[in-house]
Amino acid sequence: MPLFDKVTKIRADEVEHTVMGDFCAASSRLNHPSYTLLPGFCDVHVHFREPGFSYKETIRTGCLAAARGGYTTVCTMPNLAPVCDSLDHLAVQEELIRQQACIGVYPYAAITLGQKGEALADLEALAPRVVAFSDDGHGVQSESLMRQVMERAKALGRLIVAHCEDNRLLRGGYIHDGRYAAAHGHRGICSESEWRQIERDLRLARETGCAYHVCHISTKESVALIREAKRSGVDVSCETAPHYLLLDEDDLQEDGRFKMNPPLRAKEDREALLEGLLDGTVDMIATDHAPHSAEEKARGLAGSAFGIVGLETAFPLLYTELVKPGLLRLEALVDLLCQKPRARFGLPCGDSFSVWDLERHYAVDPGEFLSRGHATPFAGREVYGRCMLTVHEGRVVYEEGKN
């Protein structure tokens, strides 16, 4: 059983007696009357960009950013160069993980070769060495191919993790097709492009019995469809991200740090996601940490790359906006960030945890980030909660002021 699998209050002078190893030396430098120990968080949706795009992020910098945010387990998406669609390509990423990772890093494999949606990857060969299958960044457009994928995944005992997007409905959009887009002359992405493919996949999951997980849901229709599917016995889970819970189109600015896929939706979508979080429809929170270079995010809403960073800000933002106002208990937030993703994806807990000063108040400063990506819509946001230490399997992987 892990040393820490729940929220634990502890005095600073008690910390060094908690575990052995180099953590003891670090803990002796803590100087605060009371800290909160939390189990290591788990993010099932991150982009660490290696191999292929190390100018955006590396395994090392991604792991450091995760550790600074209290994460000790992450699952890395396969949209790399080469795409993780074969054992040879997977081996490249595995070697980088062996060399650079300071936390648990579990790769996904692609559903289709090159994530092109045309031919299946070698799922049988890849299954024993990956956490799940996903073409994240691309919706699988062919219904017959998705049915075939689900049938194979069912036989292999692996999750299908879907980025749901119907390309026929995108029409060149890049922010939500709502009030802000209309007022500022932007091309919009309609909500139907997401929920229509979720509707299809839920039907296929029901028919095949496949374990199915939906990435980064953002619309009220998606919440309703998944809620009803769960009630009818479909083996489905889903995630949303902190930015969809805390922001909507009314927060948009003419800045690339507000551009992600799916986009920030309407207020009623954000409210439906919060309701789904509270009633258990939304199973977990994942960041979709997607770093880009400063140049790639400096081209406004129309020209910037899709994606923002999130590992270093997720817990402070959610604690400040959901826990402190009384919308969610701290234990429930920890469940969404730790126990539920680990249980669904079959990931170990281990003796990994983080030490937090929940009284620490500060403004989000991307200049402090350990990630190579600095684009966040929360820059300047006042938050509570600073991670002081993160320990993974008895080893300090982050210490405030030392990394």
Secondary structure by P-SEA (a helix, b strand, c coil): ccccccbbbbcccccccccccaaaaaaaaccccbbbbbcbbbbcccccccccccccccaaaaaaaaaaacccbbbbbcccccccccaaaaaaaaaaaaaccccbbbbbbbccccccccccccccccccccccccccccccccaaaaaaaaaaaaaaccccccccccccccccccccccaaaaacbbbbbcccccaaaaaaaaaaaaaaccbbbbcccccaaaaaaaaaaaaaccccccccccccccccccccccccccccccccccaaaaaaaaaaaaaccccccccccccccccccccccccccbbbbccccaaaaaaacccccccccaaaaaaaacaaaaaaacccccccccccccccccccccccccccccccccccccccccccccccccccccccccc
